[in-house]
Each structure stands twice: as C-alpha cells, then as structure tokens.
C-alpha cells in the first residue's frame, strides 16, 4: 500500500522553463556518416551504418563492421575520424552491444538545452511509486527522457571538472525529488563545505537539519544518521515478527495500519567529497562506508559528488559500496578509470554530457543531463516553503 501525503502542496511545473530545440541539418548528419565510412574504407575496413540517432548534443551512428576485421582496429581510428570532421575532441568510438558493432558519437553542430521540465513530463516520473525516489537524469541519444530511481541505483558517486555539469545535476535531482515527494516521504541531509551550492535550500521542509557547512558538523550528522539506521533496523526486526515480507523500509511502511506514521526515506547529498576527506581523513570514509553498506534497507541513500576523482579520494572502500557512477567530463583517462573503472569520460563534452554506469546493468549510458537554472531552483524552493511552511515551524 502506497501512502500519499495529501497535505503536501507540490511546486508548480510552470516554475520551470521550456527550451526550444533547433533542428540539426540533415545534410550535416549525412556528411558525417559519409566521412566516417570513408575513413574506415581507407583503412580497408568494410562497414555499413545500420542506424542513426540525433540527440540534444550529439549524433550517434551504429555501424556494423565486417566479420573479417578485428574490432579494435576500427576503434583505434577515432583520431582520424575527428580530423576528417574537424572536431578531434568531439568524436568517440566504442564497442556496441551487438556482435561486430561500433557506436560512433559525433558532436552536434547545434546544441540544444534539455530542460528539467521536459524530462519531468515523462510518465516514468509522473507515475513513479512513493518509494521509488524518481528523479530526472536527462535524455539519451535518441531524444528519449531518462528517469533514475534511487531505489534501484542505491548510492551514487558523481565526478567531473568545473563546468562539466556536476552541480546542475545535483540541483536537477533535488528539484525532481521535492517536486514529487513530501517531507513525510523524504528527508535530506545536505553537506556543502564550500558553502556555495546548497544555501538556496535553507528552510526547505524536507531538511533533517540546516545545511551542513562544517567538516566536524558533517561527522556529527553522519553519526546521528548511523544511529537512525540502527534504530530502523530494530524496528524492522520487531515488525518482521508479526508481519510477512518486512525486509526493508518499503515493506515496513506497507505493513503499517491506518494512523501509524511511516518512516521517510533519507537522501544524503554531499557536494564536495574531496574536501570532506581532506579535512576529516578516514573518519568520514569509515562513516560513509558503513552507511553505504547497510543504509539501503533502512531507506538511506548517499549521493556524493567530487571535483577531484583521484584514487586517494575515491578509495577502494568508497567505490566498492557505490554501485552507481555518473561521470561528467574529467581531465585524464586515469581520472575516468578511478571513477568508472574504464576510460572514456575524458572525451565527454562540457555542460551536462555524462556517462552513467550501474552495477544492475554494467552497461554505459551516455546522456545529456537535464538543465535547471539557479533562478528556477530558487523559485521552486520558495514556492515549496510558501505553500508548506519553513523547516522548523512545526518540528522545531
């Protein structure tokens, strides 16, 4: 049984902007296809294009390579294809899912903005269940909206250089969640040691506490969350004695009688993991590891973002417990390996171009992230506060 909070007034979708999408000239799409095939033929590689998709910021070609050709030979030609298309940093080649299949992705000459409002119009979002924690990811190369679910993705590591779209991704996720879930269903713990990303969310009724801006306060907040996790496990054990199928927080909430208060999901969002690790050493790492290992069943999800994706930040203990990785553009192939266990993120464009990898599929998805402006975020948060009250008015 899903429990809706009828008292919560959701923010109006009209607060989010609508963006026009200029068309990509078909002549350019065909010209790129011809150039790719010319380079392959020049290397004595037989190939044909079996499908073409035009997305917001890139054009994707699926090629079938002759059986007599080793795939790595075709994949090694991306610099030559880039030179032919006069866009060396705007071309990537990777193996496709099918046998002898190569995916060629070329930067589009027309860059379209994927607005958050457009993505949130997807039925996957509007029809998502109360426990799904659905949020906007963006659009794929086919132009299809892609919605993520924290119930499925569990915990997420996010990395990318400045200007790559990492902060906008966090904003679009938070706006998506508060647009769908009430404070009874969802609470946030926001950690912002730079004191630059999350001040706009102060006063939001979804907050467990004011935005954390101090490293020691962050450790204290994580300790309190660990205690809450253990308390929830105790509740699950007691409930399982008298009710079947109480294995996690969703089962617990479904077993409650009318009038019993459900347990809200808790999402921890930390804007700069590197700063937290630098200032607290292994103390933060140990707390993060324990929460990531046992938090899912208790309804606790972690979303950690970092500008620096070196191995001393993304340690083995952290990476092993985060099944989902989202990479925006990084500087080096070593950074891509540290985040994704594969190279490729160093070839991404800026402004929301991302690679998503989840242990559920172990397949890379290249997406254009949903865009939400600072003005839109402020308008949505203020609308939620105005309609539902400031954090602390009723539960101080």
N, C-alpha and C positions, 0 to 999 in steps of 0.2 A: 504494500500500500504506500503510495507516494503522498507526502504531506506538503501541501502548498500553503504558503503564508499569505492569507488574503489581506492582511493588514499592510503588507509592503506595497508601496507605490513605486513601480519601476520607472526609470527615466524615459523620457520620450525619445523615440528614434529620430525625431525631427531635429534633435540637437546635433546629430552627426551629418557631415557634409556629403553631398553627392558629387562625384567627379565624372566628367565626360571622358570618353575613351576615343582618341583619334585613331582612324584606321591605318593599318600598315599597308603600303602599296604592294599589290600582288606582284608587280614587276620585280621588286626587290626580293621578295620571297623566292621567286623562280630563279633570279640571278644568283642568289646564294646557293641554291640547290645545284645549279649547273657548275658553279665554281668548285663545290665540294666534290662532285663526281669527276671533274677534270683533274683535280689533284690526285684522286685515287687512281684514275686510269693512267696518269703519268707515272705512278709507282707500280704499274702493272697489277692493279688490284681491281678485279671486277666487282661492281656493286650496283645496287638499284635502291632508290628511295621508295619505301613502302607506305610511309605516312608522313604528314606534315601537320604541325600544330603551332598556331600563333598565339602566344600568351601576352601578358601585360608588358613584359620587358625583354622577352627572348623568343626566338623561333626555334622549334625543336624538329629535327629531322630524324626519322628512324630509317636506318639503312640495313639492307641485307647484303652481307659480304659472301663472295664465292667460297664454297666449301674447301677449295684448294689453298686458300690463303689463311695464314695464321693471324688470329685476331689482333695480337699485339702489334703487328706490322701496320695495320690500319690505324690503331690508336696512337701510334707514335707520330702520325702526320699532322697533329693539331697545329704545330707552329707554321707549317707550310700553308695550311688552310687559312690560318689567321693572316698571314702575309697576303695571300690572294684576296682576302676580303678586306684588307687594310684595317684590321682590328685584332691585333695579336692577343690582347688581353680580353677579347670579347668572344672567344671561341673555346669550347671544351668538347672533348670526345670521351665517351665512357662505354663500357660494355652494356648492352641491353639485357633484358630478361630472356629473350629467345636465343636459340642457337644461332651463332654467327651473326649476331645483331649488334649494331653500333648506334648509339644515340649521339647525334651532333647537335649542340646547342649554340646558337649564334645570337649575339646582342641585337635586339631590335632597334631600328633607326628612330622609332617613335616610342618614347617611354610613357606608359600610362600609369596613373595612380590607382591602386586598388584600395578603395575607401573601405573603412571598417563597416560603415552602414550597409554597403553592398554585400559583404561577406556574411554579416549577421542576418541578412534576409533569407539565408539558406534554411531549408526545412530541418536539416540536421541540428541546427541551433535552436530554432523556434520550437521544435518538437522534442528536444532533449529532456531526459528524465531528471528528476530533482537531484539524484545522486551522481549524475554524470560529470558535473562541473565542466560543461561545454564552453569552449572559447574559440575565438577566431584565430586561425593560423594565416590564411591568405588564399591565394589562387595558384593552381598548378599551370603547367604549360598549355593545357587545353582550355584554360579560362574557367575551369570549374572551381567553385568555392570549396575550401577545405576547412573543416572544423575539427579541433582537437578535443579530447576528453581527458581530464586529469585522472579519472578513474581508470582509464586504460593506459595512459602514458606514465602515470605514477609520480615519478620525480624527474625533473628536467634540468640539465646543465645547458647554459646558453653562453656562447662566446663570440667575440668579434671585435674588430678595431673600432676606433671612434668614427662615427659617421656611417657605420655599416647597417644600422637599423636595429641594434640590440635594445636600446632604451625605448624606442617606439613599439617594439614587440611587447615589452613588459607593460606598457601603457595600454595597448590594444587588448592584452589578456585581462588586465584588471578591469577595464571598462566593460569587456564582454561578460565577465563574471558578475559584476554588480548590476549589470543590465538584466540578468536572468535570475539571480539568486538573492534571497533576502538575508538579513542578518541572523535570522533564526536558522537558516540553512547553511550559512557560510560565514566564516570569520577569517580575517587577515592578520598576519604578523609581518609588518613591513620593516626591513632593515636597510637604512640608507646612510652609510657612514660618510659619504660625500656631501650629504645634506643638500642635494640638488635635484633629485629625481622625484621624491615622494612627498614633499611638503604639501602639494596640492590635495592630497588625500586626507589631511588632518580634519578631524571632525566627522569623517565618514562613519555611519553607524555599524559598519562591518568590522571595524578595527577592534582587535583584542585589547590594544593599548596604543597610546600615541606612537607615531613613527619613531623607531629606534635609530638614534644618530651617534651613539657612543659604543665603542667596542665592548667595554665591560658590561654595559647595559644589555648588549646583544647576548652575551654569555648568560646573564641572569634570565633573560627572556627565553633562551633555549633551554635552560634548566627547568623553568616553570613549565615549558611545553613537554619536556620529558616526564615530569611529574603528572601532567594531564594525560599523557599517553598511558602511563601505568594505571592511572585511575580508570581510564576507559577499558583497558584490558580486564581489570577487576569486574567492571560492570558487565562486560561480555561473558565472562566466566559464570557469573551469577545468573544471567539471563539464559545462558545455554542449558542450565539445569532444568528449566521449566518450559523452554521453547526450542523447537527444532530449527535448524538452518540459521542459527545465530553465529556466524563465523566472522563477521566484520560489522562495521558501523551501519552499513545499509541494512543488513539483516536485523541488527538491534533496533533501528528506528522503525522498521516494518513490523516488528513484534509489539510495539507499544500500543497500549489501549488509548482510547479517546481521552484527551486531557493530560496525558503524560508528555513531558517535554522531550523532544528529540535532541540528539547531540548534533551540533553543527559540524560540518567539515571545516578543517583549518588549513589554510594555504600560507606557507612562509615564502616570502619573496625577498631575496637579498640582492641588492643592485650591484655590489662590487665584492665578490668573494675574495679576490686577491688582497684587498685592504683588510678584511676581517682576518684572514690567515696571517698576514704580516703582523698585525697588532696583537694577536692572541696566540699565535703559534699553534701547537697541537691541541690546545683546549677547544677551539672552535671545531677543528677537524673531528675530534672524538665525539662531540655532541651531534654534529651533522651526520656522522656515520651511524650512530645509534638510532637517531630519528629516521634516517633513510631505511635502515634495515627493518624496523618494526612499525614504522608510522602508518603504512598504507591501510592495514586492517583497522587501525584506530581512527582513520579518516584524516590523517595528517599528510600533506603533500608539500614537497620542497621544490622551489624554483630558484636556482642560483645562477646569477649572471656574472661574467667577468670580462674585463678588457684584456687581461693577461692570461693566456691559456698555456703557460709553461708547465712542465711536469711538477715543479715544486708548489704550484697552486692546485692543479688538478692531479692530486696524488692518486696512487692506486687505490687507497681506501675509499676515496671520494668517488672515483669513476666506477668502481665495481658496484656501487649501490645506486647509481643513477642510470636506469635503463634507457632513458631518452636523452638524446643530444641534439641541440639545434646550433648550427654553425652559420654565422654570418661571415663576411669576408675577414680573413686573417692575413697576416703578413708573410708567413713562411709555411712551407709544406710540413715542417716539424710541428708547428702550432696546429695544423689541421690534423696531424696524426695524434697529437695529445688530446684533442677534443673528440674526434670522430673515429680514431683508430685507422683512418685512411687519409690519403691526400685528396685534394680537390677544393677545399674551402678557400685556398689561396687564389683560386681562379674566379671566385664569385665577384659580382659587381657590388657596388655600394647601394645604399638606400633600399634595404629590405630584401635583397636577394639572399636566400637561405637554403641550407641543406638540413633535412630532418632525418634522423635515424633513430629507430626504436627497436628494442630487443624483440618486440612482438612480431616484427616482420623481417628485421635485419636487412632491409632494403632502403636505399637512399631515395628521398623525395625532394626534388628541387621546387621551391615555392617562391612566389613573390609575396612578402608579408603584407598584412593589412596595415593601412596607414591611418593614424588618428593624430590630429594636431594637438598642441598644448592647449589651445583655446577650446577645442572640443572636449578634452578631458576635464578642464575646469568647469565647463558648462554642465557636463553630466554629473560631476561630483556635487556641485552646488545645487543642482536640481534634486538629487537624492537626499541631500541634507535638508533642503527646504520642505520636501514632501514627507520626510520620515523622521526628522529631528537629528540633532547633533549627537555624536557619540558622547555619552556621559550624562545626558539629560535625564535618562530613565534608569541607567545602571551604574551611576557613579557611586 
